[in-house]
Amino acid sequence: CSAIIRAAKNNGNLYLCVERVGTGAMSFSLGGDVTFLINARGEVTTKNIVYAGASAKSASGLTGTVTEVEIPLSGLGDGSYLPFYAEIAGADRNFTFTSCVKGDMDTWQRIKL
């Protein structure tokens, strides 16, 4: 399992583009207040999150998804950086960013707002 996550903002929203290879669900935490899950079909299963998702195969035959998520900045606090954690559910273990600990926001990645 692997993923590329891109972030952008405008018009009062944060946008995440999540490209994932593999079939595991992917969970996200933003600032500790906003959490959501992207399932194996690229769908966001949390209510009140706007998204567009699609499943596809790469040229080499790998199955994956591309999902774009829109989140209002008003729900993310007012800091200049947003702590960000993501985790992919694997068959026998979960995968996350190197050195990130789920329960320790000080170790999470940062998105500049």
N, C-alpha and C positions, 0 to 999 in steps of 0.2 A: 504494500500500500504506500502511496505517496500522494502529495498534494502541493499545488502552487496556489497561494492566496495573495490576491492583489487588493489594495484598498484605495479608494478615492472618495472625495466629498464635494458636494455643491448643493445649492438650493436647500440647505438645512438638513441634508441627509448624508449618511455614510453608506457607501456602496462597497460590498465585498464580492469579488469574483473568485470563485473557488473551482479550480480544475483538479479533478481527482482521478487517479488510476487505482482500480480495485473496487471491491464490492461492499466494503464495510461502511457502516453508518459513521458520520462525523459530527461530533458535538463541539459547540463553541460557547465561550464565556467572554463577554465584553464588559470590562470594568466591574465584574462581579454582580452586576444588576440585570444584564440582558443575557439570556441563554437561549440557544436554539439548537436543533438537530437537523442535519441533512441526511435523508435516508439513502439507501442504495440506488434509488431511481433518480436522485438529484432533487427531490422534493423537500421543502422545509416543512417539518411537521409541527412547528409551533405556531399558534394563532397569532394574528396581528403583525406578522412579518411578511412584507411583500417580497416575492421572489419570482424568478423565471429559471427553469431547470431543464436540462436535456441529458439523455444518455447517448453514448456513442462508442464506437471502437476506433482505436488509433490505426494508422497505416500498418503497424506491426501486429494488429489483432488484439491489443489489450483493451479490455472493457473499462469504461470510466464515465464520469459525469462532469458537466459544467453547470454551475449554479451561480446566478447573480442575486445578491440579497440587498435589499434597501432597508435601512434602519434610520428613523428620525434621530438627529443629533440631540434633540431636546431630551431624549430618554437616556442619554449617555453621560450626563454630568457636564461640568463646565471647565475641566482641566485642559491643558494643552496637549497632553498625551493620554491615550486610552490603553490600559492594560488589556491584553488579548491572549486568550488561550484556546487552542484547538487540539482535538484528539480524534484519531481514527481507530475504530474498533477492528482489530485484526482477528484472525481465526483463533490464535492461541495467546495473543497479548495485544495491548493497545499501543499506539504510536503517537508521539507528540513532538514538539520542538525540543531540541537538545537543551538540557539543563533546566527545563520548565517543570515545576512541581504544581500539580492541580490546586492544592490548597494554599499555595504561597504566591500571592499576586506580585510580590517583589521580584519573582523569577520569571514572570510572564513577558512575552514580547510586548513592544509598545507601538501603537499607531499614532503618528503625529496628526493632531487635529487642526 
